[in-house]
Amino acid sequence: MNRPGAQLTVSNLHAFYGESHVLHGVDLEVYPGELVTLLGRNGSGRSSTLRAIMNMVGHRTGSIVINGRETLTIAAHKIARLGVGFCPEERGIFASLSVEENLMLPPTVASGGLSVDEIYSMFPNLKERRKSQGTRLSGGEQQMLALARILRTGARLLLLDEITEGLAPVIVERLGEVLAQLKGRGMTIVLVEQNFRFAAPLADRHYLIEHGQVVDQFNAAELDGKREHLNAMLGV
């Protein structure tokens, strides 16, 4: 670990919710422009890894270096200001605000955020619904809005938690196209994803997490040789 140039380096990360010890020494690194997946069954610790990186757990130990800076003692909102965008599984959009109001709300954390026009070009559904309240959006539209909102901030490291869960195949396909576009723009993406068929074609590398630990890692070229192992581990 700690090879030079990593945008995110997690070393010996332990995390706790109260008395519950949920991560047991996670090690991973992500390089600029990569899309890396965290694979594993529900409850394996994938989402907790993202939340721990954002300092949204009860307690954490180890090391989390973002853009060369140790962040273990930094508050969550200050981690966002290092150019990290977190899209949680619950989406967290403001139901009483319109699409456009939701987009305008987050503070800019870095230059280079997408303009509203660029967002609408990437997400035509949101342009059509720009005056609609969050409560009136479909699940897919809410997910698009949650992702679009962090793209407005200028974040270059995106932590995305189960963005395809429960969505129609046509929306899932569109989200895949968007992730490919973001990767093309040089953004770095860490993707927690249950839908391995969605994630596999997009990813450069994969980390397999079980019982709060990384138990395997491999790159896209090694994927075919791992399929039997993954089927057993993930039930895909």
N, C-alpha and C positions, 0 to 999 in steps of 0.2 A: 504494500500500500504506500501512499504518499509519493508516488511517482510525480514528477513535475508536470504542471499543465492541467491537472484535473480541476474542473469547475466545482465539483462537490466531492469531498472525501469524508466518509463516515468510518470511524475506527472504534472498535470495541464498544459499540453503543448499547447501553442498557437503559430501559425505560420502565416506568412504574405508573400505574393508576392507583393511588392510595397504596394499599399493601400488595396489590397485584403486580407481579413482575412479568411484563409482557414481551420485552426484548432482551435477549441474552447474548450480547456481544456481537451485534451486526457489524459487518465490514463490507463496504462497497465504495466504488468510485465511479464518477461519471465525467466524461470529457466534453468540452464544448462542441455543440452540434450533434451530439449523440441522442438517440432515443433508446432508452434502457427500460426494460420491463421488470417489475417485481412480480413473480409468479408464486402461486401457492393456494392452498385451500382456504376457505373462509376461516378466520380465526388464527391463521398462521403467523400474523404479525406484519403483513404487508402495509395495511392502512396505518397501523401504529408507527411504522417506520417513517412514513410521510409526516404524520402528526408530530413525531419526536423531532424530526428535522426542523419543523416550524416552531418548536418549543410549545406545543399544545398538549402536552401530557403532564402528569403530576410532578414527575421528577425524572431526570435523565443524567447519566454519567457516560464518560468516554470522550470522544472528540468528533466534532462536526465542523469541517472547514469548508466555507463557501467563498469562492473567488479569493482564496489565499488567507481568509480571515477566520479565526476560531470563533464559533458562535454559541458555544455551550451555555454561556451566561447571558446571552443577549435575549431581550424580550421579543415576543412573536412579531409585533408590529415593526420592530427595527430589523428583523430578519427579512421581512417583506421589502424593506427599503434597500436591501442589498441586491434587489433585482430578482427576487423569488416570488413566483405566483403560485398560489395553492388553490386548487379547485377541489373542494371536499365532496364526498359522496352525497351529502345532503344538499349540495348546490348553494344554499345560502343566499339566494336572490331576495330582494325586497318585494314582497307580494303586492304591497299597496302602491308601488311606484311603476311607472310605465317602463317599457323596454329602454327607451332613450334615457330616461332618468337613471335607471340602473347603470347604464353604460357611462354616464357622466359622473357618477358618484365617486368611484375609487380615486385616491390621489395618485399622481404620477410618481413613480419611484426611480425612473431613469428615462433618458431621452430615447426616442426610437419606438415609442408605443404606436400601435396602429390607430389611425384616425377613424372617426365614425364612418366616413365614406368607405374606407378600406374594410372595416368590420362588415358593413352592409354588402359589400361586394363578395366577401367570404361567406356571409350568412344571409342570403337573400330572404329567407323566412323572417329574419328579425327586422329587415327593412319593411316588409309588408305589415308587421305587427308592432312597429315602433311606438305607436301611441297606446298600445294595449297594456293593461295592468298585468303584473306578474301572475296574478291568480287566473288570468284568462289564457295563459299559454299552455300548450301541451307539454308533456314530459320532455319530449325531444327539443322543443323550443326553449324550455327552461334550461336544459343542459347546454344548448348552444349559447344562451345568454350568460350562463355562469362562466363558460370558457372565454367568450368574447370580452367579458368584463375585465379579466386579468390581462388580456392582450392590449387593452387600452393603457395599462399602467407603465409599459416599457419593460416589464419583467423579461429576462432572457433565460431564466431557469424555471421551467414549469413542472409542478408536481400535481399530477392528475390522478384522482382516485375514482376508479370504476365509472368512467364517463359514459359507457355504453349500457349500463345495467338497466334492464327493463324497457329498452327503446326498440322501436320498429326497425327492421333490417335496412330500410331506405335511409333512415336517420343515422344508423351505425355506419353505413357506407359513406355518407356525407362527412361524418366526423373523421373517418379514416383519411379522406381526401384533405381535410383541413389540417390534420396532423402532418401529412406529407408536405403540405405547403409551408407549415411552420418550420419544419425541419429544413426545407429548402431555403428559408430565411436565416438559417444558422442558429435557431433556438435549440436549447438543450431541454430534453423532456424525460421525466421519470414517470412511468405509467404503471399504476396498479390496475390490473385488468383480469377479470375472470374469463373473458371471451378470448381464449388463446388464438383462435382462428383469425380474429380481428387484429390482435397484437403482433403475431408472428411476422407477417410480411413487412411491417413497419419498423421493427426493432433492429438495432445493431447488435445489442447484447441482452442477455437475460440473466437475472438472479432468481434462484429458486429458494424460497423461504419456508421453513417448517419449524414450528414450536419456537418462534422468535429468533431464529438463527438462519444465516445463509448456509444452505447445505450443498449448493452447486452453483456454478456460473459457467456460461458458455456463450459463444458468439453465434451470429446468424448462420455462418458456414457449418457450424457443428450441429445445427438443429436436427437434421435428419437422423443422425446417429443417436439422438437423445429422445426420439419420439416415444419409444416403448417405455422408457423410464418416466417421461412426463405423463403418459397415459395412466401409469400406475399411481403417480403422485397426485395428479390433478383430477383424474377421472374424466378426461376429455376424450 
